Amino acid sequence: MRYFIEFSYNGSTFFGYQIQPNQISVQEELEKALSTILRTETKTTGAGRTDTGVHAKKMFAHFDFEGEISEKLVHQLNSFLPASIAVKQIFKVNDDFHARFDATHRTYEYYISLEKNPFSEKFAWQHWRKSLDIEKMNEACKILFEYDDFESFAKVGADNKTNICKIYHANWVQNGNELKFTISADRFLRNMVRAIVGTMVEIGSGKLNPEDLRKVIEAKNRNSAGTSAPAHALFLVDVGYKF
């Protein structure tokens, strides 16, 4: 039987979601906990992978287990897992339902603090030395919808089979001294959101004009885009499915 698990995590102490040699990952901790409680080796498949230091408010993975899951499993997992990972729910799905390939969209949020703030410095980019023009940044967001090849925002050397992504939503909202960038797409390339944010900040600070974003995208070259924004301010906040 196939089960979906919904969970969240603080990525500060992890080298990303996906298992990798000699580094601690969210997937490793999750599989270790499931295998211990279910008393059988249990592998998971996540909805995607997040980079080192990136957080997830809502993440999904699936795993297969021959038998019914106890109603106590969520509580047992939360007792076993470190404080930085929290399981919300576990539910049965069709045996061919896939956490990664059946996801219809992913949504990320990125936070920027416009003031020096010791209470948000672990979860927001402290960008208080230079002002940002949010209107220009939102003007640039509209240009993203005109394209589907985002090679300029992909990590160099990443094993992407395609650079094609469909962006459904992108905008900046200011709440007091905090900026929040929200972006949704059917899929994202590795490092894509952080590269977009870094480029948007260059537009907001006047280094680039909104229309320059077209040249950046059409160049299909990572060197044409801005520096990647820091990972600690990025959150995966939703993964959509047609359950």
Disulfide bonds with the S-S distance in Angstrom:
none
